[in-house]
Amino acid sequence: MKVTANTAVTLRYKVSDAVTHKLIDEGRDPMVYLHGGYENTFPKIEAALDGQEVGFQTTLNLQPEDAFGARDESLMRTIPKSEFPPGVKVGGQLEGRNDRGEPQHFTVMKIKGPQVILDGNHPLAGKALKFSVTVTGVRAATEEEIAHRHVHGEHGHHH
C-alpha cells in the first residue's frame, strides 16, 4: 500500500540538529500519523512520503520555519518566584496563558533571585533539524481516525 491521503503511516525516525549534528531524539517508539494534511507531522515530511511504500527511507533537512518555527522572544516571561509553589526547578514545565489568553506551555529556564524566567517557545524552535525516517507501516485509516483527524491505538492517540 502506498502512502496517500487517509492512510495511517508508521515511521522509525531520528532527529538531530542540522548544524551541530547532535542527536536530539532517537525515536525509540515509532511515530504514527494520519497522512493527508491533518497537521500530524511537518508538511515537508508528509510531502516527501507521499506516494511511497513500506521500506522507503529518506533524510530531510528542515529549516526552523519548516519545523518548530523561529524563536519568539515575546514568549519569554519573568514572574516573581513568590507566585510559584515551593520546589520550582529549572527545566520544569507548566501551563500558563499567552498574550491572547490561550493555553501555552512554558519551561522554567532560570531562577534568578526572586524571579523565575520562563520560555514559551518549543525547545526546538529556531533550530534547523535533520530528520531521518523509514516507513515501516501503511494502512487505510479508519473512519473514526479520519473524523478525529489523528491515528488511534498503539503509538497513536488515546482517548
Backbone hydrogen bonds, N-H to C=O, Kabsch-Sander energy under -0.5 kcal/mol:
donor,donor_aa,acceptor,acceptor_aa,energy
3,V,52,Q,-3.1
4,T,2,K,-0.7
6,N,35,H,-2.7
7,T,4,T,-1.0
7,T,35,H,-0.5
8,A,139,R,-3.0
9,V,7,T,-0.6
9,V,33,Y,-2.9
10,T,137,G,-2.9
11,L,31,M,-3.2
12,R,134,T,-2.3
14,K,132,S,-1.7
15,V,25,D,-2.6
16,S,130,K,-2.2
17,D,22,K,-2.5
18,A,128,A,-2.6
19,V,128,A,-0.5
21,H,17,D,-2.1
24,I,15,V,-3.1
25,D,15,V,-2.0
31,M,11,L,-2.5
32,V,155,H,-0.7
33,Y,9,V,-2.3
35,H,7,T,-2.9
35,H,33,Y,-0.7
38,Y,34,L,-0.5
45,I,42,F,-0.8
46,E,42,F,-2.3
47,A,43,P,-2.8
48,A,44,K,-1.7
49,L,45,I,-1.6
50,D,46,E,-1.4
51,G,3,V,-3.8
52,Q,49,L,-2.4
55,G,135,V,-3.4
56,F,53,E,-2.2
58,T,133,V,-2.2
60,L,131,F,-3.0
62,L,60,L,-0.6
62,L,129,L,-3.6
66,D,63,Q,-2.0
67,A,63,Q,-0.6
67,A,64,P,-1.4
69,G,64,P,-3.0
73,E,71,R,-0.6
75,L,72,D,-2.2
76,M,73,E,-1.6
77,R,118,L,-2.4
79,I,77,R,-0.5
79,I,116,V,-2.8
81,K,114,P,-3.4
83,E,80,P,-2.1
84,F,81,K,-2.0
88,V,85,P,-0.9
91,G,108,V,-3.3
92,G,89,K,-2.1
94,L,106,F,-2.3
96,G,104,Q,-3.4
98,N,102,E,-2.5
101,G,98,N,-2.0
104,Q,96,G,-2.2
106,F,94,L,-3.2
107,T,119,D,-2.2
108,V,92,G,-2.8
109,M,107,T,-0.7
109,M,117,I,-2.9
110,K,117,I,-1.4
112,K,110,K,-0.6
112,K,115,Q,-2.5
113,G,111,I,-0.6
115,Q,112,K,-1.8
116,V,79,I,-3.0
117,I,110,K,-3.2
118,L,77,R,-3.3
118,L,116,V,-0.6
119,D,107,T,-2.1
120,G,75,L,-1.9
125,A,122,H,-2.3
126,G,69,G,-3.5
127,K,124,L,-1.7
129,L,62,L,-2.6
130,K,16,S,-3.2
131,F,60,L,-3.0
131,F,129,L,-0.6
132,S,14,K,-2.6
132,S,130,K,-0.5
133,V,58,T,-2.8
133,V,131,F,-0.6
134,T,12,R,-2.4
135,V,56,F,-2.7
136,T,10,T,-2.8
136,T,134,T,-0.6
137,G,10,T,-1.4
139,R,8,A,-1.8
141,A,6,N,-2.4
146,I,142,T,-2.3
147,A,143,E,-2.6
148,H,144,E,-2.5
149,R,145,E,-1.2
150,H,145,E,-1.5
153,G,157,H,-1.1
156,G,153,G,-2.3
157,H,151,V,-3.7
